[in-house]
C-alpha cells in the first residue's frame, strides 16, 4: 500500500483540492483508496456540506452520514483556530497517541493508497507539546507539501521543506496550487522553487474554475513513492 501525508505551508492553500484530486485519479485507475482528515477545525455541523470532509466523501462516492463523517474526521472542532486552541475552547484536548493509533489502524486495510490530510501547515500545534510535524514523524509517511503561488510563497516553501528535511521527513513532492490573484504565472513560481530544490519533484495545479467537483477538472498529478 502506498501511503502519503499531505501538509502545506499554511491554511487555505489547497490541501483538500490536492487530496481529492489524487484520490479521484487513483480511483479512476481502479485503485482502492482510503482518505482521512482526522483533525479538522472550523467544522460547523449545520454547514458540514461545505466542509473539507464532505469534499473528501464526495470524491470517494461515499454518502455523507454522521458515521461516514466520523470515519474520516473523528476530531472536529467548530472554532476556526489551530487544533490545540480549538480543542481547549471546547474543553476536549486532543490525545496525540489516539490520532496516531487511528491512522495506523487503517494501514491494515486492503487498500492500494492511503492519503492522510493534515490540518493547517507543517508546524501547526495539535496539543500543548505536539505539532503536525510530530504527527508525520510518528507515522513515517512520505510527505506531499502543498504550496501557493502568492507573493512570499518561495520563502514559505523553502522554510517548510528545510524544516521537514531537518527532522528527517521524506518529501515526496511539492504541489503548487495556484493562488487567487497570483502575481506571476504558476510556472515562474515553479521555476524559482526548482532552482533551490533540485531533487524534489514539483507539480503545478492551475487555479480551477469554481465547481462542486474540482478534482474532476484538475490535471493529472503523478506522485511517485520516493
ChimeraX commands (.cxc) that place a marker at each C-alpha (Angstrom):
marker #1 position 0.00,0.00,0.00 radius 0.5
marker #1 position 1.27,3.46,-0.90 radius 0.5
marker #1 position 0.89,5.99,1.91 radius 0.5
marker #1 position 1.25,9.76,1.80 radius 0.5
marker #1 position 0.70,12.58,4.25 radius 0.5
marker #1 position -0.50,15.86,2.71 radius 0.5
marker #1 position 0.58,19.01,4.51 radius 0.5
marker #1 position 1.24,22.59,3.45 radius 0.5
marker #1 position 2.91,25.90,4.15 radius 0.5
marker #1 position -0.23,27.26,5.81 radius 0.5
marker #1 position -4.00,27.17,5.87 radius 0.5
marker #1 position -6.37,27.66,2.92 radius 0.5
marker #1 position -3.57,26.83,0.49 radius 0.5
marker #1 position -5.23,23.95,-1.34 radius 0.5
marker #1 position -4.54,20.73,0.58 radius 0.5
marker #1 position -8.05,19.35,0.11 radius 0.5
marker #1 position -8.09,20.06,-3.64 radius 0.5
marker #1 position -4.82,18.15,-3.96 radius 0.5
marker #1 position -6.01,15.33,-1.70 radius 0.5
marker #1 position -9.31,14.85,-3.53 radius 0.5
marker #1 position -7.60,15.09,-6.92 radius 0.5
marker #1 position -5.10,12.37,-6.01 radius 0.5
marker #1 position -7.88,10.18,-4.63 radius 0.5
marker #1 position -10.14,10.69,-7.65 radius 0.5
marker #1 position -7.39,10.00,-10.16 radius 0.5
marker #1 position -6.29,6.85,-8.33 radius 0.5
marker #1 position -9.89,5.60,-8.22 radius 0.5
marker #1 position -10.23,6.19,-11.96 radius 0.5
marker #1 position -7.31,3.80,-12.38 radius 0.5
marker #1 position -9.22,1.18,-10.42 radius 0.5
marker #1 position -7.25,1.55,-7.21 radius 0.5
marker #1 position -8.75,1.13,-3.76 radius 0.5
marker #1 position -8.30,4.40,-1.92 radius 0.5
marker #1 position -8.69,5.40,1.72 radius 0.5
marker #1 position -8.60,9.08,2.67 radius 0.5
marker #1 position -8.50,10.53,6.17 radius 0.5
marker #1 position -8.61,14.05,7.55 radius 0.5
marker #1 position -8.57,13.06,11.20 radius 0.5
marker #1 position -8.44,16.56,12.67 radius 0.5
marker #1 position -10.44,19.49,11.32 radius 0.5
marker #1 position -11.22,22.88,12.80 radius 0.5
marker #1 position -13.76,25.37,11.53 radius 0.5
marker #1 position -16.23,22.49,11.18 radius 0.5
marker #1 position -19.84,23.58,11.65 radius 0.5
marker #1 position -22.32,20.71,11.89 radius 0.5
marker #1 position -25.03,22.94,10.39 radius 0.5
marker #1 position -23.00,23.63,7.24 radius 0.5
marker #1 position -20.97,20.44,7.08 radius 0.5
marker #1 position -21.86,20.02,3.39 radius 0.5
marker #1 position -19.32,22.77,2.73 radius 0.5
marker #1 position -16.53,21.17,4.76 radius 0.5
marker #1 position -13.31,19.56,3.59 radius 0.5
marker #1 position -14.60,16.28,5.00 radius 0.5
marker #1 position -17.69,16.50,2.79 radius 0.5
marker #1 position -15.47,17.12,-0.24 radius 0.5
marker #1 position -13.47,14.01,0.56 radius 0.5
marker #1 position -16.59,11.88,0.94 radius 0.5
marker #1 position -17.94,13.18,-2.36 radius 0.5
marker #1 position -14.76,12.39,-4.30 radius 0.5
marker #1 position -14.90,8.85,-2.91 radius 0.5
marker #1 position -18.59,8.48,-3.82 radius 0.5
marker #1 position -19.46,7.83,-0.17 radius 0.5
marker #1 position -22.80,9.02,1.16 radius 0.5
marker #1 position -22.47,11.77,3.73 radius 0.5
marker #1 position -23.79,10.49,7.05 radius 0.5
marker #1 position -22.75,11.06,10.64 radius 0.5
marker #1 position -20.98,7.70,10.57 radius 0.5
marker #1 position -19.08,8.41,7.35 radius 0.5
marker #1 position -18.02,11.84,8.61 radius 0.5
marker #1 position -16.82,10.23,11.84 radius 0.5
marker #1 position -14.85,7.62,9.89 radius 0.5
marker #1 position -12.81,10.31,8.13 radius 0.5
marker #1 position -12.72,13.17,10.64 radius 0.5
marker #1 position -13.28,11.93,14.21 radius 0.5
marker #1 position -11.80,15.08,15.79 radius 0.5
marker #1 position -13.92,18.03,14.64 radius 0.5
marker #1 position -13.89,21.50,16.16 radius 0.5
marker #1 position -16.15,24.42,15.37 radius 0.5
marker #1 position -13.73,27.26,16.06 radius 0.5
marker #1 position -11.53,28.12,13.03 radius 0.5
marker #1 position -8.37,28.02,15.13 radius 0.5
marker #1 position -5.33,25.81,15.45 radius 0.5
marker #1 position -6.41,22.41,16.83 radius 0.5
marker #1 position -4.85,22.96,20.24 radius 0.5
marker #1 position -6.70,26.26,20.68 radius 0.5
marker #1 position -9.97,24.98,19.23 radius 0.5
marker #1 position -9.87,21.86,21.41 radius 0.5
marker #1 position -9.14,23.90,24.53 radius 0.5
marker #1 position -12.04,26.21,23.76 radius 0.5
marker #1 position -14.38,23.20,23.57 radius 0.5
marker #1 position -12.87,21.55,26.63 radius 0.5
marker #1 position -11.78,18.42,24.73 radius 0.5
marker #1 position -7.97,18.38,24.45 radius 0.5
marker #1 position -6.56,16.18,21.71 radius 0.5
marker #1 position -4.76,12.98,22.63 radius 0.5
marker #1 position -1.75,12.72,20.31 radius 0.5
marker #1 position -1.42,8.94,20.60 radius 0.5
marker #1 position -5.10,8.47,19.75 radius 0.5
marker #1 position -4.58,10.30,16.47 radius 0.5
marker #1 position -1.57,8.15,15.62 radius 0.5
marker #1 position -3.40,4.94,16.50 radius 0.5
marker #1 position -6.39,5.96,14.39 radius 0.5
marker #1 position -4.17,6.45,11.36 radius 0.5
marker #1 position -2.13,3.30,11.88 radius 0.5
marker #1 position -5.24,1.16,12.20 radius 0.5
marker #1 position -6.05,2.00,8.58 radius 0.5
marker #1 position -2.72,0.56,7.43 radius 0.5
marker #1 position -4.13,-2.94,7.95 radius 0.5
marker #1 position -6.95,-2.40,5.44 radius 0.5
marker #1 position -6.60,-3.85,1.95 radius 0.5
marker #1 position -6.24,-0.60,0.03 radius 0.5
marker #1 position -3.83,0.46,-2.69 radius 0.5
marker #1 position -3.47,4.04,-1.50 radius 0.5
marker #1 position -3.82,5.73,1.89 radius 0.5
marker #1 position -3.90,9.52,1.96 radius 0.5
marker #1 position -3.89,11.43,5.22 radius 0.5
marker #1 position -4.56,15.15,5.04 radius 0.5
marker #1 position -3.20,17.21,7.88 radius 0.5
marker #1 position -4.54,20.42,9.34 radius 0.5
marker #1 position -3.04,23.81,8.55 radius 0.5
marker #1 position 0.70,23.92,7.92 radius 0.5
marker #1 position 3.60,21.74,8.96 radius 0.5
marker #1 position 4.20,23.42,12.32 radius 0.5
marker #1 position 0.59,23.88,13.44 radius 0.5
marker #1 position 0.16,22.79,17.09 radius 0.5
marker #1 position -2.08,19.79,17.75 radius 0.5
marker #1 position -1.61,19.75,21.51 radius 0.5
marker #1 position 0.35,21.76,24.06 radius 0.5
marker #1 position 3.54,19.99,23.00 radius 0.5
marker #1 position 2.93,18.30,19.63 radius 0.5
marker #1 position 2.68,19.65,16.09 radius 0.5
marker #1 position 1.70,18.32,12.68 radius 0.5
marker #1 position 5.42,17.69,12.15 radius 0.5
marker #1 position 5.40,15.32,15.14 radius 0.5
marker #1 position 2.35,13.59,13.66 radius 0.5
marker #1 position 4.14,12.93,10.37 radius 0.5
marker #1 position 7.30,11.78,12.15 radius 0.5
marker #1 position 5.30,9.28,14.20 radius 0.5
marker #1 position 3.72,7.79,11.08 radius 0.5
marker #1 position 6.82,7.90,8.91 radius 0.5
marker #1 position 4.91,8.51,5.67 radius 0.5
marker #1 position 6.35,10.33,2.65 radius 0.5
marker #1 position 5.11,13.91,2.58 radius 0.5
marker #1 position 3.38,15.92,-0.13 radius 0.5
marker #1 position 3.73,19.63,0.59 radius 0.5
marker #1 position 1.08,21.89,-0.95 radius 0.5
marker #1 position 2.18,25.48,-1.50 radius 0.5
marker #1 position 0.62,28.55,-3.08 radius 0.5
marker #1 position 1.84,30.96,-5.74 radius 0.5
marker #1 position 1.20,34.16,-3.78 radius 0.5
marker #1 position 3.87,36.76,-3.04 radius 0.5
marker #1 position 6.09,35.26,-0.33 radius 0.5
marker #1 position 5.43,31.63,-1.17 radius 0.5
marker #1 position 9.02,30.90,-2.20 radius 0.5
marker #1 position 10.32,31.78,1.26 radius 0.5
marker #1 position 7.48,29.86,2.93 radius 0.5
marker #1 position 8.13,26.83,0.71 radius 0.5
marker #1 position 11.88,26.73,1.29 radius 0.5
marker #1 position 11.41,27.18,5.04 radius 0.5
marker #1 position 8.84,24.38,5.22 radius 0.5
marker #1 position 10.95,21.97,3.17 radius 0.5
marker #1 position 14.10,22.75,5.15 radius 0.5
marker #1 position 12.25,22.15,8.40 radius 0.5
marker #1 position 10.78,18.89,7.12 radius 0.5
marker #1 position 14.13,17.58,5.96 radius 0.5
marker #1 position 15.92,18.72,9.10 radius 0.5
marker #1 position 13.63,16.44,11.09 radius 0.5
marker #1 position 14.06,13.51,8.73 radius 0.5
marker #1 position 10.83,13.71,6.76 radius 0.5
marker #1 position 10.80,12.23,3.26 radius 0.5
marker #1 position 9.43,14.93,0.94 radius 0.5
marker #1 position 7.88,13.06,-1.99 radius 0.5
marker #1 position 6.68,16.09,-3.92 radius 0.5
marker #1 position 5.72,19.75,-3.82 radius 0.5
marker #1 position 2.42,20.71,-5.43 radius 0.5
marker #1 position 1.97,24.37,-6.30 radius 0.5
marker #1 position -1.73,25.19,-6.02 radius 0.5
marker #1 position -2.18,28.44,-7.91 radius 0.5
marker #1 position -3.33,31.23,-5.62 radius 0.5
marker #1 position -6.06,33.70,-6.45 radius 0.5
marker #1 position -4.61,36.90,-7.94 radius 0.5
marker #1 position -1.19,35.29,-8.21 radius 0.5
marker #1 position 1.41,37.97,-9.08 radius 0.5
marker #1 position 3.17,35.79,-11.67 radius 0.5
marker #1 position 2.28,32.74,-13.81 radius 0.5
marker #1 position 2.46,29.49,-11.88 radius 0.5
marker #1 position 5.35,28.16,-13.97 radius 0.5
marker #1 position 7.52,31.10,-12.88 radius 0.5
marker #1 position 6.93,30.21,-9.25 radius 0.5
marker #1 position 7.75,26.57,-10.05 radius 0.5
marker #1 position 10.98,27.50,-11.81 radius 0.5
marker #1 position 12.07,29.73,-8.93 radius 0.5
marker #1 position 11.50,26.94,-6.40 radius 0.5
marker #1 position 13.24,24.37,-8.62 radius 0.5
marker #1 position 16.45,26.40,-8.57 radius 0.5
marker #1 position 16.71,25.74,-4.84 radius 0.5
marker #1 position 15.09,22.30,-4.59 radius 0.5
marker #1 position 16.57,20.37,-7.48 radius 0.5
marker #1 position 15.89,16.88,-6.14 radius 0.5
marker #1 position 12.19,17.20,-5.24 radius 0.5
marker #1 position 9.51,16.76,-7.94 radius 0.5
marker #1 position 7.46,19.94,-8.29 radius 0.5
marker #1 position 3.96,19.72,-9.76 radius 0.5
marker #1 position 1.69,22.54,-10.87 radius 0.5
marker #1 position -2.03,22.72,-10.17 radius 0.5
marker #1 position -3.52,25.71,-12.03 radius 0.5
marker #1 position -6.40,27.57,-10.43 radius 0.5
marker #1 position -9.59,25.72,-11.31 radius 0.5
marker #1 position -12.92,27.25,-12.27 radius 0.5
marker #1 position -15.50,27.23,-9.45 radius 0.5
marker #1 position -17.03,23.77,-9.27 radius 0.5
marker #1 position -18.62,21.42,-6.77 radius 0.5
marker #1 position -16.24,18.72,-8.02 radius 0.5
marker #1 position -12.93,20.47,-8.77 radius 0.5
marker #1 position -10.98,17.21,-8.60 radius 0.5
marker #1 position -12.64,16.13,-11.84 radius 0.5
marker #1 position -11.26,19.19,-13.66 radius 0.5
marker #1 position -7.70,19.03,-12.35 radius 0.5
marker #1 position -4.72,17.96,-14.49 radius 0.5
marker #1 position -3.08,14.65,-13.71 radius 0.5
marker #1 position -0.92,14.66,-10.60 radius 0.5
marker #1 position 1.64,11.86,-10.57 radius 0.5
marker #1 position 3.27,11.28,-7.19 radius 0.5
marker #1 position 5.94,8.62,-7.05 radius 0.5
marker #1 position 6.87,6.81,-3.87 radius 0.5
marker #1 position 10.36,8.12,-3.08 radius 0.5
marker link #1:1,2 radius 0.2
marker link #1:2,3 radius 0.2
marker link #1:3,4 radius 0.2
marker link #1:4,5 radius 0.2
marker link #1:5,6 radius 0.2
marker link #1:6,7 radius 0.2
marker link #1:7,8 radius 0.2
marker link #1:8,9 radius 0.2
marker link #1:9,10 radius 0.2
marker link #1:10,11 radius 0.2
marker link #1:11,12 radius 0.2
marker link #1:12,13 radius 0.2
marker link #1:13,14 radius 0.2
marker link #1:14,15 radius 0.2
marker link #1:15,16 radius 0.2
marker link #1:16,17 radius 0.2
marker link #1:17,18 radius 0.2
marker link #1:18,19 radius 0.2
marker link #1:19,20 radius 0.2
marker link #1:20,21 radius 0.2
marker link #1:21,22 radius 0.2
marker link #1:22,23 radius 0.2
marker link #1:23,24 radius 0.2
marker link #1:24,25 radius 0.2
marker link #1:25,26 radius 0.2
marker link #1:26,27 radius 0.2
marker link #1:27,28 radius 0.2
marker link #1:28,29 radius 0.2
marker link #1:29,30 radius 0.2
marker link #1:30,31 radius 0.2
marker link #1:31,32 radius 0.2
marker link #1:32,33 radius 0.2
marker link #1:33,34 radius 0.2
marker link #1:34,35 radius 0.2
marker link #1:35,36 radius 0.2
marker link #1:36,37 radius 0.2
marker link #1:37,38 radius 0.2
marker link #1:38,39 radius 0.2
marker link #1:39,40 radius 0.2
marker link #1:40,41 radius 0.2
marker link #1:41,42 radius 0.2
marker link #1:42,43 radius 0.2
marker link #1:43,44 radius 0.2
marker link #1:44,45 radius 0.2
marker link #1:45,46 radius 0.2
marker link #1:46,47 radius 0.2
marker link #1:47,48 radius 0.2
marker link #1:48,49 radius 0.2
marker link #1:49,50 radius 0.2
marker link #1:50,51 radius 0.2
marker link #1:51,52 radius 0.2
marker link #1:52,53 radius 0.2
marker link #1:53,54 radius 0.2
marker link #1:54,55 radius 0.2
marker link #1:55,56 radius 0.2
marker link #1:56,57 radius 0.2
marker link #1:57,58 radius 0.2
marker link #1:58,59 radius 0.2
marker link #1:59,60 radius 0.2
marker link #1:60,61 radius 0.2
marker link #1:61,62 radius 0.2
marker link #1:62,63 radius 0.2
marker link #1:63,64 radius 0.2
marker link #1:64,65 radius 0.2
marker link #1:65,66 radius 0.2
marker link #1:66,67 radius 0.2
marker link #1:67,68 radius 0.2
marker link #1:68,69 radius 0.2
marker link #1:69,70 radius 0.2
marker link #1:70,71 radius 0.2
marker link #1:71,72 radius 0.2
marker link #1:72,73 radius 0.2
marker link #1:73,74 radius 0.2
marker link #1:74,75 radius 0.2
marker link #1:75,76 radius 0.2
marker link #1:76,77 radius 0.2
marker link #1:77,78 radius 0.2
marker link #1:78,79 radius 0.2
marker link #1:79,80 radius 0.2
marker link #1:80,81 radius 0.2
marker link #1:81,82 radius 0.2
marker link #1:82,83 radius 0.2
marker link #1:83,84 radius 0.2
marker link #1:84,85 radius 0.2
marker link #1:85,86 radius 0.2
marker link #1:86,87 radius 0.2
marker link #1:87,88 radius 0.2
marker link #1:88,89 radius 0.2
marker link #1:89,90 radius 0.2
marker link #1:90,91 radius 0.2
marker link #1:91,92 radius 0.2
marker link #1:92,93 radius 0.2
marker link #1:93,94 radius 0.2
marker link #1:94,95 radius 0.2
marker link #1:95,96 radius 0.2
marker link #1:96,97 radius 0.2
marker link #1:97,98 radius 0.2
marker link #1:98,99 radius 0.2
marker link #1:99,100 radius 0.2
marker link #1:100,101 radius 0.2
marker link #1:101,102 radius 0.2
marker link #1:102,103 radius 0.2
marker link #1:103,104 radius 0.2
marker link #1:104,105 radius 0.2
marker link #1:105,106 radius 0.2
marker link #1:106,107 radius 0.2
marker link #1:107,108 radius 0.2
marker link #1:108,109 radius 0.2
marker link #1:109,110 radius 0.2
marker link #1:110,111 radius 0.2
marker link #1:111,112 radius 0.2
marker link #1:112,113 radius 0.2
marker link #1:113,114 radius 0.2
marker link #1:114,115 radius 0.2
marker link #1:115,116 radius 0.2
marker link #1:116,117 radius 0.2
marker link #1:117,118 radius 0.2
marker link #1:118,119 radius 0.2
marker link #1:119,120 radius 0.2
marker link #1:120,121 radius 0.2
marker link #1:121,122 radius 0.2
marker link #1:122,123 radius 0.2
marker link #1:123,124 radius 0.2
marker link #1:124,125 radius 0.2
marker link #1:125,126 radius 0.2
marker link #1:126,127 radius 0.2
marker link #1:127,128 radius 0.2
marker link #1:128,129 radius 0.2
marker link #1:129,130 radius 0.2
marker link #1:130,131 radius 0.2
marker link #1:131,132 radius 0.2
marker link #1:132,133 radius 0.2
marker link #1:133,134 radius 0.2
marker link #1:134,135 radius 0.2
marker link #1:135,136 radius 0.2
marker link #1:136,137 radius 0.2
marker link #1:137,138 radius 0.2
marker link #1:138,139 radius 0.2
marker link #1:139,140 radius 0.2
marker link #1:140,141 radius 0.2
marker link #1:141,142 radius 0.2
marker link #1:142,143 radius 0.2
marker link #1:143,144 radius 0.2
marker link #1:144,145 radius 0.2
marker link #1:145,146 radius 0.2
marker link #1:146,147 radius 0.2
marker link #1:147,148 radius 0.2
marker link #1:148,149 radius 0.2
marker link #1:149,150 radius 0.2
marker link #1:150,151 radius 0.2
marker link #1:151,152 radius 0.2
marker link #1:152,153 radius 0.2
marker link #1:153,154 radius 0.2
marker link #1:154,155 radius 0.2
marker link #1:155,156 radius 0.2
marker link #1:156,157 radius 0.2
marker link #1:157,158 radius 0.2
marker link #1:158,159 radius 0.2
marker link #1:159,160 radius 0.2
marker link #1:160,161 radius 0.2
marker link #1:161,162 radius 0.2
marker link #1:162,163 radius 0.2
marker link #1:163,164 radius 0.2
marker link #1:164,165 radius 0.2
marker link #1:165,166 radius 0.2
marker link #1:166,167 radius 0.2
marker link #1:167,168 radius 0.2
marker link #1:168,169 radius 0.2
marker link #1:169,170 radius 0.2
marker link #1:170,171 radius 0.2
marker link #1:171,172 radius 0.2
marker link #1:172,173 radius 0.2
marker link #1:173,174 radius 0.2
marker link #1:174,175 radius 0.2
marker link #1:175,176 radius 0.2
marker link #1:176,177 radius 0.2
marker link #1:177,178 radius 0.2
marker link #1:178,179 radius 0.2
marker link #1:179,180 radius 0.2
marker link #1:180,181 radius 0.2
marker link #1:181,182 radius 0.2
marker link #1:182,183 radius 0.2
marker link #1:183,184 radius 0.2
marker link #1:184,185 radius 0.2
marker link #1:185,186 radius 0.2
marker link #1:186,187 radius 0.2
marker link #1:187,188 radius 0.2
marker link #1:188,189 radius 0.2
marker link #1:189,190 radius 0.2
marker link #1:190,191 radius 0.2
marker link #1:191,192 radius 0.2
marker link #1:192,193 radius 0.2
marker link #1:193,194 radius 0.2
marker link #1:194,195 radius 0.2
marker link #1:195,196 radius 0.2
marker link #1:196,197 radius 0.2
marker link #1:197,198 radius 0.2
marker link #1:198,199 radius 0.2
marker link #1:199,200 radius 0.2
marker link #1:200,201 radius 0.2
marker link #1:201,202 radius 0.2
marker link #1:202,203 radius 0.2
marker link #1:203,204 radius 0.2
marker link #1:204,205 radius 0.2
marker link #1:205,206 radius 0.2
marker link #1:206,207 radius 0.2
marker link #1:207,208 radius 0.2
marker link #1:208,209 radius 0.2
marker link #1:209,210 radius 0.2
marker link #1:210,211 radius 0.2
marker link #1:211,212 radius 0.2
marker link #1:212,213 radius 0.2
marker link #1:213,214 radius 0.2
marker link #1:214,215 radius 0.2
marker link #1:215,216 radius 0.2
marker link #1:216,217 radius 0.2
marker link #1:217,218 radius 0.2
marker link #1:218,219 radius 0.2
marker link #1:219,220 radius 0.2
marker link #1:220,221 radius 0.2
marker link #1:221,222 radius 0.2
marker link #1:222,223 radius 0.2
marker link #1:223,224 radius 0.2
marker link #1:224,225 radius 0.2
marker link #1:225,226 radius 0.2
view
